[in-house]
Amino acid sequence: MNPVLRNPRSLSSIPEGNRVRIFDIQGGRGVRLRLREMGLSPGDEIDVVRNGGGPMIVLNGTLRIALGKGVSSKILVE
């Protein structure tokens, strides 16, 4: 049984210190492939380390990933 999606939002709108689960990645095949190669896929739980003034920094396990605002806005989380 699939969980009910509650308020999907863009990763770029999530404040620092929050943990979210990646629901979907909006964009073309290139964006999806690039993010997968960086270690981000739907279903992953990530922590927002920094969001403001420069690239967004997220933590996926022990992997720190820097994302620009354009890319982070294409990642839907819940």
mmCIF file of the N, C-alpha and C atoms, coordinates in Angstrom:
data_MODEL
# 
_entry.id   MODEL 
# 
loop_
_atom_site.group_PDB 
_atom_site.id 
_atom_site.type_symbol 
_atom_site.label_atom_id 
_atom_site.label_alt_id 
_atom_site.label_comp_id 
_atom_site.label_asym_id 
_atom_site.label_entity_id 
_atom_site.label_seq_id 
_atom_site.pdbx_PDB_ins_code 
_atom_site.Cartn_x 
_atom_site.Cartn_y 
_atom_site.Cartn_z 
_atom_site.occupancy 
_atom_site.B_iso_or_equiv 
_atom_site.pdbx_formal_charge 
_atom_site.auth_seq_id 
_atom_site.auth_comp_id 
_atom_site.auth_asym_id 
_atom_site.auth_atom_id 
_atom_site.pdbx_PDB_model_num 
ATOM 1   N N  . MET A 1 1  ? 0.840  -1.180 0.000   1.00 0.00 ? 1  MET A N  1 
ATOM 2   C CA . MET A 1 1  ? 0.000  0.000  0.000   1.00 0.00 ? 1  MET A CA 1 
ATOM 3   C C  . MET A 1 1  ? 0.884  1.242  0.000   1.00 0.00 ? 1  MET A C  1 
ATOM 4   N N  . ASN A 1 2  ? 0.614  2.161  -0.900  1.00 0.00 ? 2  ASN A N  1 
ATOM 5   C CA . ASN A 1 2  ? 1.403  3.384  -1.010  1.00 0.00 ? 2  ASN A CA 1 
ATOM 6   C C  . ASN A 1 2  ? 0.984  4.390  0.047   1.00 0.00 ? 2  ASN A C  1 
ATOM 7   N N  . PRO A 1 3  ? 1.941  5.069  0.670   1.00 0.00 ? 3  PRO A N  1 
ATOM 8   C CA . PRO A 1 3  ? 1.566  6.101  1.635   1.00 0.00 ? 3  PRO A CA 1 
ATOM 9   C C  . PRO A 1 3  ? 0.917  7.280  0.932   1.00 0.00 ? 3  PRO A C  1 
ATOM 10  N N  . VAL A 1 4  ? 0.043  7.956  1.629   1.00 0.00 ? 4  VAL A N  1 
ATOM 11  C CA . VAL A 1 4  ? -0.610 9.136  1.079   1.00 0.00 ? 4  VAL A CA 1 
ATOM 12  C C  . VAL A 1 4  ? 0.383  10.286 1.107   1.00 0.00 ? 4  VAL A C  1 
ATOM 13  N N  . LEU A 1 5  ? 0.533  10.932 -0.025  1.00 0.00 ? 5  LEU A N  1 
ATOM 14  C CA . LEU A 1 5  ? 1.469  12.049 -0.113  1.00 0.00 ? 5  LEU A CA 1 
ATOM 15  C C  . LEU A 1 5  ? 0.900  13.246 0.628   1.00 0.00 ? 5  LEU A C  1 
ATOM 16  N N  . ARG A 1 6  ? 1.647  13.750 1.574   1.00 0.00 ? 6  ARG A N  1 
ATOM 17  C CA . ARG A 1 6  ? 1.209  14.900 2.361   1.00 0.00 ? 6  ARG A CA 1 
ATOM 18  C C  . ARG A 1 6  ? 2.053  16.111 1.996   1.00 0.00 ? 6  ARG A C  1 
ATOM 19  N N  . ASN A 1 7  ? 1.470  17.040 1.295   1.00 0.00 ? 7  ASN A N  1 
ATOM 20  C CA . ASN A 1 7  ? 2.097  18.319 1.039   1.00 0.00 ? 7  ASN A CA 1 
ATOM 21  C C  . ASN A 1 7  ? 3.480  18.220 0.395   1.00 0.00 ? 7  ASN A C  1 
ATOM 22  N N  . PRO A 1 8  ? 3.586  17.715 -0.849  1.00 0.00 ? 8  PRO A N  1 
ATOM 23  C CA . PRO A 1 8  ? 4.902  17.686 -1.497  1.00 0.00 ? 8  PRO A CA 1 
ATOM 24  C C  . PRO A 1 8  ? 5.378  19.112 -1.747  1.00 0.00 ? 8  PRO A C  1 
ATOM 25  N N  . ARG A 1 9  ? 6.657  19.359 -1.486  1.00 0.00 ? 9  ARG A N  1 
ATOM 26  C CA . ARG A 1 9  ? 7.227  20.694 -1.672  1.00 0.00 ? 9  ARG A CA 1 
ATOM 27  C C  . ARG A 1 9  ? 8.574  20.576 -2.355  1.00 0.00 ? 9  ARG A C  1 
ATOM 28  N N  . SER A 1 10 ? 9.010  21.677 -2.866  1.00 0.00 ? 10 SER A N  1 
ATOM 29  C CA . SER A 1 10 ? 10.325 21.754 -3.467  1.00 0.00 ? 10 SER A CA 1 
ATOM 30  C C  . SER A 1 10 ? 11.384 21.721 -2.361  1.00 0.00 ? 10 SER A C  1 
ATOM 31  N N  . LEU A 1 11 ? 12.461 21.014 -2.598  1.00 0.00 ? 11 LEU A N  1 
ATOM 32  C CA . LEU A 1 11 ? 13.554 20.948 -1.627  1.00 0.00 ? 11 LEU A CA 1 
ATOM 33  C C  . LEU A 1 11 ? 14.075 22.343 -1.295  1.00 0.00 ? 11 LEU A C  1 
ATOM 34  N N  . SER A 1 12 ? 14.063 23.243 -2.254  1.00 0.00 ? 12 SER A N  1 
ATOM 35  C CA . SER A 1 12 ? 14.591 24.597 -2.027  1.00 0.00 ? 12 SER A CA 1 
ATOM 36  C C  . SER A 1 12 ? 13.792 25.372 -0.979  1.00 0.00 ? 12 SER A C  1 
ATOM 37  N N  . SER A 1 13 ? 12.573 24.918 -0.659  1.00 0.00 ? 13 SER A N  1 
ATOM 38  C CA . SER A 1 13 ? 11.737 25.622 0.325   1.00 0.00 ? 13 SER A CA 1 
ATOM 39  C C  . SER A 1 13 ? 11.877 25.063 1.741   1.00 0.00 ? 13 SER A C  1 
ATOM 40  N N  . ILE A 1 14 ? 12.705 24.064 1.927   1.00 0.00 ? 14 ILE A N  1 
ATOM 41  C CA . ILE A 1 14 ? 12.837 23.409 3.229   1.00 0.00 ? 14 ILE A CA 1 
ATOM 42  C C  . ILE A 1 14 ? 13.912 24.116 4.063   1.00 0.00 ? 14 ILE A C  1 
ATOM 43  N N  . PRO A 1 15 ? 13.588 24.517 5.288   1.00 0.00 ? 15 PRO A N  1 
ATOM 44  C CA . PRO A 1 15 ? 14.578 25.198 6.136   1.00 0.00 ? 15 PRO A CA 1 
ATOM 45  C C  . PRO A 1 15 ? 15.666 24.248 6.631   1.00 0.00 ? 15 PRO A C  1 
ATOM 46  N N  . GLU A 1 16 ? 16.771 24.844 7.023   1.00 0.00 ? 16 GLU A N  1 
ATOM 47  C CA . GLU A 1 16 ? 17.894 24.092 7.586   1.00 0.00 ? 16 GLU A CA 1 
ATOM 48  C C  . GLU A 1 16 ? 17.447 23.297 8.803   1.00 0.00 ? 16 GLU A C  1 
ATOM 49  N N  . GLY A 1 17 ? 18.072 22.140 8.997   1.00 0.00 ? 17 GLY A N  1 
ATOM 50  C CA . GLY A 1 17 ? 17.809 21.327 10.173  1.00 0.00 ? 17 GLY A CA 1 
ATOM 51  C C  . GLY A 1 17 ? 16.669 20.336 10.020  1.00 0.00 ? 17 GLY A C  1 
ATOM 52  N N  . ASN A 1 18 ? 16.047 20.278 8.856   1.00 0.00 ? 18 ASN A N  1 
ATOM 53  C CA . ASN A 1 18 ? 14.939 19.357 8.635   1.00 0.00 ? 18 ASN A CA 1 
ATOM 54  C C  . ASN A 1 18 ? 15.380 18.134 7.850   1.00 0.00 ? 18 ASN A C  1 
ATOM 55  N N  . ARG A 1 19 ? 14.727 17.011 8.132   1.00 0.00 ? 19 ARG A N  1 
ATOM 56  C CA . ARG A 1 19 ? 14.940 15.766 7.384   1.00 0.00 ? 19 ARG A CA 1 
ATOM 57  C C  . ARG A 1 19 ? 13.703 15.541 6.525   1.00 0.00 ? 19 ARG A C  1 
ATOM 58  N N  . VAL A 1 20 ? 13.923 15.215 5.256   1.00 0.00 ? 20 VAL A N  1 
ATOM 59  C CA . VAL A 1 20 ? 12.827 14.986 4.316   1.00 0.00 ? 20 VAL A CA 1 
ATOM 60  C C  . VAL A 1 20 ? 13.128 13.745 3.489   1.00 0.00 ? 20 VAL A C  1 
ATOM 61  N N  . ARG A 1 21 ? 12.092 13.240 2.824   1.00 0.00 ? 21 ARG A N  1 
ATOM 62  C CA . ARG A 1 21 ? 12.248 12.103 1.914   1.00 0.00 ? 21 ARG A CA 1 
ATOM 63  C C  . ARG A 1 21 ? 12.007 12.596 0.497   1.00 0.00 ? 21 ARG A C  1 
ATOM 64  N N  . ILE A 1 22 ? 12.891 12.222 -0.412  1.00 0.00 ? 22 ILE A N  1 
ATOM 65  C CA . ILE A 1 22 ? 12.723 12.613 -1.812  1.00 0.00 ? 22 ILE A CA 1 
ATOM 66  C C  . ILE A 1 22 ? 11.555 11.821 -2.389  1.00 0.00 ? 22 ILE A C  1 
ATOM 67  N N  . PHE A 1 23 ? 10.573 12.554 -2.913  1.00 0.00 ? 23 PHE A N  1 
ATOM 68  C CA . PHE A 1 23 ? 9.393  11.934 -3.499  1.00 0.00 ? 23 PHE A CA 1 
ATOM 69  C C  . PHE A 1 23 ? 9.564  11.766 -5.005  1.00 0.00 ? 23 PHE A C  1 
ATOM 70  N N  . ASP A 1 24 ? 10.030 12.817 -5.668  1.00 0.00 ? 24 ASP A N  1 
ATOM 71  C CA . ASP A 1 24 ? 10.163 12.782 -7.129  1.00 0.00 ? 24 ASP A CA 1 
ATOM 72  C C  . ASP A 1 24 ? 11.168 13.828 -7.560  1.00 0.00 ? 24 ASP A C  1 
ATOM 73  N N  . ILE A 1 25 ? 11.686 13.649 -8.755  1.00 0.00 ? 25 ILE A N  1 
ATOM 74  C CA . ILE A 1 25 ? 12.590 14.635 -9.350  1.00 0.00 ? 25 ILE A CA 1 
ATOM 75  C C  . ILE A 1 25 ? 11.948 15.103 -10.641 1.00 0.00 ? 25 ILE A C  1 
ATOM 76  N N  . GLN A 1 26 ? 11.626 16.377 -10.686 1.00 0.00 ? 26 GLN A N  1 
ATOM 77  C CA . GLN A 1 26 ? 11.027 16.978 -11.873 1.00 0.00 ? 26 GLN A CA 1 
ATOM 78  C C  . GLN A 1 26 ? 12.162 17.376 -12.818 1.00 0.00 ? 26 GLN A C  1 
ATOM 79  N N  . GLY A 1 27 ? 11.963 17.169 -14.079 1.00 0.00 ? 27 GLY A N  1 
ATOM 80  C CA . GLY A 1 27 ? 13.000 17.536 -15.032 1.00 0.00 ? 27 GLY A CA 1 
ATOM 81  C C  . GLY A 1 27 ? 13.268 16.394 -15.987 1.00 0.00 ? 27 GLY A C  1 
ATOM 82  N N  . GLY A 1 28 ? 14.165 16.642 -16.882 1.00 0.00 ? 28 GLY A N  1 
ATOM 83  C CA . GLY A 1 28 ? 14.472 15.666 -17.905 1.00 0.00 ? 28 GLY A CA 1 
ATOM 84  C C  . GLY A 1 28 ? 15.388 14.557 -17.437 1.00 0.00 ? 28 GLY A C  1 
ATOM 85  N N  . ARG A 1 29 ? 15.686 13.689 -18.374 1.00 0.00 ? 29 ARG A N  1 
ATOM 86  C CA . ARG A 1 29 ? 16.532 12.540 -18.086 1.00 0.00 ? 29 ARG A CA 1 
ATOM 87  C C  . ARG A 1 29 ? 17.908 12.955 -17.610 1.00 0.00 ? 29 ARG A C  1 
ATOM 88  N N  . GLY A 1 30 ? 18.437 14.041 -18.149 1.00 0.00 ? 30 GLY A N  1 
ATOM 89  C CA . GLY A 1 30 ? 19.754 14.514 -17.759 1.00 0.00 ? 30 GLY A CA 1 
ATOM 90  C C  . GLY A 1 30 ? 19.825 14.931 -16.300 1.00 0.00 ? 30 GLY A C  1 
ATOM 91  N N  . VAL A 1 31 ? 18.809 15.640 -15.829 1.00 0.00 ? 31 VAL A N  1 
ATOM 92  C CA . VAL A 1 31 ? 18.762 16.076 -14.432 1.00 0.00 ? 31 VAL A CA 1 
ATOM 93  C C  . VAL A 1 31 ? 18.651 14.866 -13.521 1.00 0.00 ? 31 VAL A C  1 
ATOM 94  N N  . ARG A 1 32 ? 17.775 13.937 -13.869 1.00 0.00 ? 32 ARG A N  1 
ATOM 95  C CA . ARG A 1 32 ? 17.595 12.733 -13.050 1.00 0.00 ? 32 ARG A CA 1 
ATOM 96  C C  . ARG A 1 32 ? 18.886 11.919 -12.973 1.00 0.00 ? 32 ARG A C  1 
ATOM 97  N N  . LEU A 1 33 ? 19.544 11.759 -14.109 1.00 0.00 ? 33 LEU A N  1 
ATOM 98  C CA . LEU A 1 33 ? 20.795 11.001 -14.149 1.00 0.00 ? 33 LEU A CA 1 
ATOM 99  C C  . LEU A 1 33 ? 21.877 11.688 -13.324 1.00 0.00 ? 33 LEU A C  1 
ATOM 100 N N  . ARG A 1 34 ? 22.002 12.991 -13.484 1.00 0.00 ? 34 ARG A N  1 
ATOM 101 C CA . ARG A 1 34 ? 23.018 13.744 -12.743 1.00 0.00 ? 34 ARG A CA 1 
ATOM 102 C C  . ARG A 1 34 ? 22.815 13.620 -11.238 1.00 0.00 ? 34 ARG A C  1 
ATOM 103 N N  . LEU A 1 35 ? 21.572 13.758 -10.789 1.00 0.00 ? 35 LEU A N  1 
ATOM 104 C CA . LEU A 1 35 ? 21.288 13.651 -9.359  1.00 0.00 ? 35 LEU A CA 1 
ATOM 105 C C  . LEU A 1 35 ? 21.522 12.226 -8.848  1.00 0.00 ? 35 LEU A C  1 
ATOM 106 N N  . ARG A 1 36 ? 21.164 11.231 -9.650  1.00 0.00 ? 36 ARG A N  1 
ATOM 107 C CA . ARG A 1 36 ? 21.403 9.845  -9.246  1.00 0.00 ? 36 ARG A CA 1 
ATOM 108 C C  . ARG A 1 36 ? 22.907 9.587  -9.114  1.00 0.00 ? 36 ARG A C  1 
ATOM 109 N N  . GLU A 1 37 ? 23.687 10.111 -10.042 1.00 0.00 ? 37 GLU A N  1 
ATOM 110 C CA . GLU A 1 37 ? 25.140 9.957  -9.972  1.00 0.00 ? 37 GLU A CA 1 
ATOM 111 C C  . GLU A 1 37 ? 25.737 10.677 -8.765  1.00 0.00 ? 37 GLU A C  1 
ATOM 112 N N  . MET A 1 38 ? 25.074 11.744 -8.311  1.00 0.00 ? 38 MET A N  1 
ATOM 113 C CA . MET A 1 38 ? 25.527 12.477 -7.127  1.00 0.00 ? 38 MET A CA 1 
ATOM 114 C C  . MET A 1 38 ? 25.084 11.786 -5.840  1.00 0.00 ? 38 MET A C  1 
ATOM 115 N N  . GLY A 1 39 ? 24.198 10.797 -5.949  1.00 0.00 ? 39 GLY A N  1 
ATOM 116 C CA . GLY A 1 39 ? 23.755 10.059 -4.772  1.00 0.00 ? 39 GLY A CA 1 
ATOM 117 C C  . GLY A 1 39 ? 22.382 10.427 -4.270  1.00 0.00 ? 39 GLY A C  1 
ATOM 118 N N  . LEU A 1 40 ? 21.543 11.034 -5.121  1.00 0.00 ? 40 LEU A N  1 
ATOM 119 C CA . LEU A 1 40 ? 20.185 11.422 -4.723  1.00 0.00 ? 40 LEU A CA 1 
ATOM 120 C C  . LEU A 1 40 ? 19.158 10.747 -5.625  1.00 0.00 ? 40 LEU A C  1 
ATOM 121 N N  . SER A 1 41 ? 18.266 9.966  -5.016  1.00 0.00 ? 41 SER A N  1 
ATOM 122 C CA . SER A 1 41 ? 17.225 9.258  -5.761  1.00 0.00 ? 41 SER A CA 1 
ATOM 123 C C  . SER A 1 41 ? 15.916 9.319  -4.976  1.00 0.00 ? 41 SER A C  1 
ATOM 124 N N  . PRO A 1 42 ? 14.778 9.164  -5.661  1.00 0.00 ? 42 PRO A N  1 
ATOM 125 C CA . PRO A 1 42 ? 13.506 9.102  -4.947  1.00 0.00 ? 42 PRO A CA 1 
ATOM 126 C C  . PRO A 1 42 ? 13.539 7.998  -3.895  1.00 0.00 ? 42 PRO A C  1 
ATOM 127 N N  . GLY A 1 43 ? 12.975 8.304  -2.739  1.00 0.00 ? 43 GLY A N  1 
ATOM 128 C CA . GLY A 1 43 ? 12.967 7.369  -1.619  1.00 0.00 ? 43 GLY A CA 1 
ATOM 129 C C  . GLY A 1 43 ? 14.052 7.645  -0.594  1.00 0.00 ? 43 GLY A C  1 
ATOM 130 N N  . ASP A 1 44 ? 15.111 8.377  -0.981  1.00 0.00 ? 44 ASP A N  1 
ATOM 131 C CA . ASP A 1 44 ? 16.192 8.701  -0.050  1.00 0.00 ? 44 ASP A CA 1 
ATOM 132 C C  . ASP A 1 44 ? 15.727 9.708  0.994   1.00 0.00 ? 44 ASP A C  1 
ATOM 133 N N  . GLU A 1 45 ? 16.167 9.515  2.224   1.00 0.00 ? 45 GLU A N  1 
ATOM 134 C CA . GLU A 1 45 ? 15.929 10.503 3.273   1.00 0.00 ? 45 GLU A CA 1 
ATOM 135 C C  . GLU A 1 45 ? 17.187 11.343 3.408   1.00 0.00 ? 45 GLU A C  1 
ATOM 136 N N  . ILE A 1 46 ? 17.006 12.663 3.348   1.00 0.00 ? 46 ILE A N  1 
ATOM 137 C CA . ILE A 1 46 ? 18.146 13.575 3.396   1.00 0.00 ? 46 ILE A CA 1 
ATOM 138 C C  . ILE A 1 46 ? 17.925 14.641 4.461   1.00 0.00 ? 46 ILE A C  1 
ATOM 139 N N  . ASP A 1 47 ? 19.016 15.180 4.949   1.00 0.00 ? 47 ASP A N  1 
ATOM 140 C CA . ASP A 1 47 ? 18.989 16.265 5.929   1.00 0.00 ? 47 ASP A CA 1 
ATOM 141 C C  . ASP A 1 47 ? 19.433 17.549 5.248   1.00 0.00 ? 47 ASP A C  1 
ATOM 142 N N  . VAL A 1 48 ? 18.712 18.639 5.511   1.00 0.00 ? 48 VAL A N  1 
ATOM 143 C CA . VAL A 1 48 ? 19.088 19.945 4.975   1.00 0.00 ? 48 VAL A CA 1 
ATOM 144 C C  . VAL A 1 48 ? 20.071 20.581 5.961   1.00 0.00 ? 48 VAL A C  1 
ATOM 145 N N  . VAL A 1 49 ? 21.316 20.738 5.527   1.00 0.00 ? 49 VAL A N  1 
ATOM 146 C CA . VAL A 1 49 ? 22.367 21.305 6.369   1.00 0.00 ? 49 VAL A CA 1 
ATOM 147 C C  . VAL A 1 49 ? 22.411 22.813 6.227   1.00 0.00 ? 49 VAL A C  1 
ATOM 148 N N  . ARG A 1 50 ? 22.309 23.307 4.978   1.00 0.00 ? 50 ARG A N  1 
ATOM 149 C CA . ARG A 1 50 ? 22.334 24.751 4.750   1.00 0.00 ? 50 ARG A CA 1 
ATOM 150 C C  . ARG A 1 50 ? 21.391 25.097 3.607   1.00 0.00 ? 50 ARG A C  1 
ATOM 151 N N  . ASN A 1 51 ? 20.618 26.151 3.820   1.00 0.00 ? 51 ASN A N  1 
ATOM 152 C CA . ASN A 1 51 ? 19.728 26.647 2.776   1.00 0.00 ? 51 ASN A CA 1 
ATOM 153 C C  . ASN A 1 51 ? 19.652 28.164 2.895   1.00 0.00 ? 51 ASN A C  1 
ATOM 154 N N  . GLY A 1 52 ? 20.474 28.816 2.166   1.00 0.00 ? 52 GLY A N  1 
ATOM 155 C CA . GLY A 1 52 ? 20.483 30.274 2.161   1.00 0.00 ? 52 GLY A CA 1 
ATOM 156 C C  . GLY A 1 52 ? 21.864 30.803 1.877   1.00 0.00 ? 52 GLY A C  1 
ATOM 157 N N  . GLY A 1 53 ? 21.940 31.810 1.042   1.00 0.00 ? 53 GLY A N  1 
ATOM 158 C CA . GLY A 1 53 ? 23.225 32.436 0.754   1.00 0.00 ? 53 GLY A CA 1 
ATOM 159 C C  . GLY A 1 53 ? 24.220 31.500 0.109   1.00 0.00 ? 53 GLY A C  1 
ATOM 160 N N  . GLY A 1 54 ? 23.966 31.103 -1.115  1.00 0.00 ? 54 GLY A N  1 
ATOM 161 C CA . GLY A 1 54 ? 24.872 30.204 -1.820  1.00 0.00 ? 54 GLY A CA 1 
ATOM 162 C C  . GLY A 1 54 ? 24.211 28.871 -2.075  1.00 0.00 ? 54 GLY A C  1 
ATOM 163 N N  . PRO A 1 55 ? 25.009 27.866 -2.392  1.00 0.00 ? 55 PRO A N  1 
ATOM 164 C CA . PRO A 1 55 ? 24.410 26.568 -2.697  1.00 0.00 ? 55 PRO A CA 1 
ATOM 165 C C  . PRO A 1 55 ? 23.764 25.931 -1.474  1.00 0.00 ? 55 PRO A C  1 
ATOM 166 N N  . MET A 1 56 ? 22.758 25.142 -1.731  1.00 0.00 ? 56 MET A N  1 
ATOM 167 C CA . MET A 1 56 ? 22.097 24.378 -0.679  1.00 0.00 ? 56 MET A CA 1 
ATOM 168 C C  . MET A 1 56 ? 22.963 23.160 -0.392  1.00 0.00 ? 56 MET A C  1 
ATOM 169 N N  . ILE A 1 57 ? 23.142 22.843 0.881   1.00 0.00 ? 57 ILE A N  1 
ATOM 170 C CA . ILE A 1 57 ? 23.930 21.674 1.274   1.00 0.00 ? 57 ILE A CA 1 
ATOM 171 C C  . ILE A 1 57 ? 22.992 20.664 1.927   1.00 0.00 ? 57 ILE A C  1 
ATOM 172 N N  . VAL A 1 58 ? 22.994 19.433 1.393   1.00 0.00 ? 58 VAL A N  1 
ATOM 173 C CA . VAL A 1 58 ? 22.198 18.361 1.978   1.00 0.00 ? 58 VAL A CA 1 
ATOM 174 C C  . VAL A 1 58 ? 23.111 17.207 2.348   1.00 0.00 ? 58 VAL A C  1 
ATOM 175 N N  . LEU A 1 59 ? 22.643 16.395 3.263   1.00 0.00 ? 59 LEU A N  1 
ATOM 176 C CA . LEU A 1 59 ? 23.400 15.250 3.745   1.00 0.00 ? 59 LEU A CA 1 
ATOM 177 C C  . LEU A 1 59 ? 22.581 13.997 3.487   1.00 0.00 ? 59 LEU A C  1 
ATOM 178 N N  . ASN A 1 60 ? 23.150 13.066 2.731   1.00 0.00 ? 60 ASN A N  1 
ATOM 179 C CA . ASN A 1 60 ? 22.512 11.781 2.463   1.00 0.00 ? 60 ASN A CA 1 
ATOM 180 C C  . ASN A 1 60 ? 23.417 10.709 3.062   1.00 0.00 ? 60 ASN A C  1 
ATOM 181 N N  . GLY A 1 61 ? 23.079 10.273 4.268   1.00 0.00 ? 61 GLY A N  1 
ATOM 182 C CA . GLY A 1 61 ? 23.973 9.368  4.994   1.00 0.00 ? 61 GLY A CA 1 
ATOM 183 C C  . GLY A 1 61 ? 25.200 10.156 5.426   1.00 0.00 ? 61 GLY A C  1 
ATOM 184 N N  . THR A 1 62 ? 26.365 9.771  4.927   1.00 0.00 ? 62 THR A N  1 
ATOM 185 C CA . THR A 1 62 ? 27.594 10.509 5.236   1.00 0.00 ? 62 THR A CA 1 
ATOM 186 C C  . THR A 1 62 ? 28.040 11.380 4.066   1.00 0.00 ? 62 THR A C  1 
ATOM 187 N N  . LEU A 1 63 ? 27.265 11.410 3.003   1.00 0.00 ? 63 LEU A N  1 
ATOM 188 C CA . LEU A 1 63 ? 27.612 12.141 1.791   1.00 0.00 ? 63 LEU A CA 1 
ATOM 189 C C  . LEU A 1 63 ? 27.016 13.548 1.820   1.00 0.00 ? 63 LEU A C  1 
ATOM 190 N N  . ARG A 1 64 ? 27.881 14.571 1.775   1.00 0.00 ? 64 ARG A N  1 
ATOM 191 C CA . ARG A 1 64 ? 27.428 15.968 1.680   1.00 0.00 ? 64 ARG A CA 1 
ATOM 192 C C  . ARG A 1 64 ? 27.366 16.357 0.215   1.00 0.00 ? 64 ARG A C  1 
ATOM 193 N N  . ILE A 1 65 ? 26.239 16.967 -0.175  1.00 0.00 ? 65 ILE A N  1 
ATOM 194 C CA . ILE A 1 65 ? 26.022 17.325 -1.567  1.00 0.00 ? 65 ILE A CA 1 
ATOM 195 C C  . ILE A 1 65 ? 25.610 18.786 -1.645  1.00 0.00 ? 65 ILE A C  1 
ATOM 196 N N  . ALA A 1 66 ? 26.271 19.546 -2.527  1.00 0.00 ? 66 ALA A N  1 
ATOM 197 C CA . ALA A 1 66 ? 25.929 20.949 -2.765  1.00 0.00 ? 66 ALA A CA 1 
ATOM 198 C C  . ALA A 1 66 ? 25.043 21.021 -4.008  1.00 0.00 ? 66 ALA A C  1 
ATOM 199 N N  . LEU A 1 67 ? 23.925 21.735 -3.881  1.00 0.00 ? 67 LEU A N  1 
ATOM 200 C CA . LEU A 1 67 ? 22.974 21.880 -4.976  1.00 0.00 ? 67 LEU A CA 1 
ATOM 201 C C  . LEU A 1 67 ? 22.677 23.345 -5.214  1.00 0.00 ? 67 LEU A C  1 
ATOM 202 N N  . GLY A 1 68 ? 22.633 23.746 -6.474  1.00 0.00 ? 68 GLY A N  1 
ATOM 203 C CA . GLY A 1 68 ? 22.204 25.088 -6.811  1.00 0.00 ? 68 GLY A CA 1 
ATOM 204 C C  . GLY A 1 68 ? 20.706 25.226 -6.617  1.00 0.00 ? 68 GLY A C  1 
ATOM 205 N N  . LYS A 1 69 ? 20.217 26.457 -6.555  1.00 0.00 ? 69 LYS A N  1 
ATOM 206 C CA . LYS A 1 69 ? 18.786 26.695 -6.339  1.00 0.00 ? 69 LYS A CA 1 
ATOM 207 C C  . LYS A 1 69 ? 17.925 26.122 -7.469  1.00 0.00 ? 69 LYS A C  1 
ATOM 208 N N  . GLY A 1 70 ? 18.416 26.185 -8.692  1.00 0.00 ? 70 GLY A N  1 
ATOM 209 C CA . GLY A 1 70 ? 17.640 25.643 -9.808  1.00 0.00 ? 70 GLY A CA 1 
ATOM 210 C C  . GLY A 1 70 ? 17.421 24.148 -9.707  1.00 0.00 ? 70 GLY A C  1 
ATOM 211 N N  . VAL A 1 71 ? 18.472 23.427 -9.369  1.00 0.00 ? 71 VAL A N  1 
ATOM 212 C CA . VAL A 1 71 ? 18.365 21.975 -9.229  1.00 0.00 ? 71 VAL A CA 1 
ATOM 213 C C  . VAL A 1 71 ? 17.546 21.612 -7.994  1.00 0.00 ? 71 VAL A C  1 
ATOM 214 N N  . SER A 1 72 ? 17.783 22.289 -6.885  1.00 0.00 ? 72 SER A N  1 
ATOM 215 C CA . SER A 1 72 ? 17.049 21.958 -5.657  1.00 0.00 ? 72 SER A CA 1 
ATOM 216 C C  . SER A 1 72 ? 15.555 22.241 -5.811  1.00 0.00 ? 72 SER A C  1 
ATOM 217 N N  . SER A 1 73 ? 15.187 23.160 -6.681  1.00 0.00 ? 73 SER A N  1 
ATOM 218 C CA . SER A 1 73 ? 13.760 23.447 -6.887  1.00 0.00 ? 73 SER A CA 1 
ATOM 219 C C  . SER A 1 73 ? 13.076 22.346 -7.694  1.00 0.00 ? 73 SER A C  1 
ATOM 220 N N  . LYS A 1 74 ? 13.850 21.480 -8.357  1.00 0.00 ? 74 LYS A N  1 
ATOM 221 C CA . LYS A 1 74 ? 13.279 20.390 -9.160  1.00 0.00 ? 74 LYS A CA 1 
ATOM 222 C C  . LYS A 1 74 ? 13.087 19.107 -8.362  1.00 0.00 ? 74 LYS A C  1 
ATOM 223 N N  . ILE A 1 75 ? 13.557 19.108 -7.103  1.00 0.00 ? 75 ILE A N  1 
ATOM 224 C CA . ILE A 1 75 ? 13.438 17.929 -6.252  1.00 0.00 ? 75 ILE A CA 1 
ATOM 225 C C  . ILE A 1 75 ? 12.229 18.104 -5.359  1.00 0.00 ? 75 ILE A C  1 
ATOM 226 N N  . LEU A 1 76 ? 11.235 17.222 -5.493  1.00 0.00 ? 76 LEU A N  1 
ATOM 227 C CA . LEU A 1 76 ? 10.040 17.267 -4.649  1.00 0.00 ? 76 LEU A CA 1 
ATOM 228 C C  . LEU A 1 76 ? 10.257 16.355 -3.451  1.00 0.00 ? 76 LEU A C  1 
ATOM 229 N N  . VAL A 1 77 ? 9.928  16.884 -2.265  1.00 0.00 ? 77 VAL A N  1 
ATOM 230 C CA . VAL A 1 77 ? 10.144 16.142 -1.022  1.00 0.00 ? 77 VAL A CA 1 
ATOM 231 C C  . VAL A 1 77 ? 8.878  16.144 -0.195  1.00 0.00 ? 77 VAL A C  1 
ATOM 232 N N  . GLU A 1 78 ? 8.843  15.237 0.779   1.00 0.00 ? 78 GLU A N  1 
ATOM 233 C CA . GLU A 1 78 ? 7.739  15.197 1.730   1.00 0.00 ? 78 GLU A CA 1 
ATOM 234 C C  . GLU A 1 78 ? 8.292  14.916 3.105   1.00 0.00 ? 78 GLU A C  1 
# 
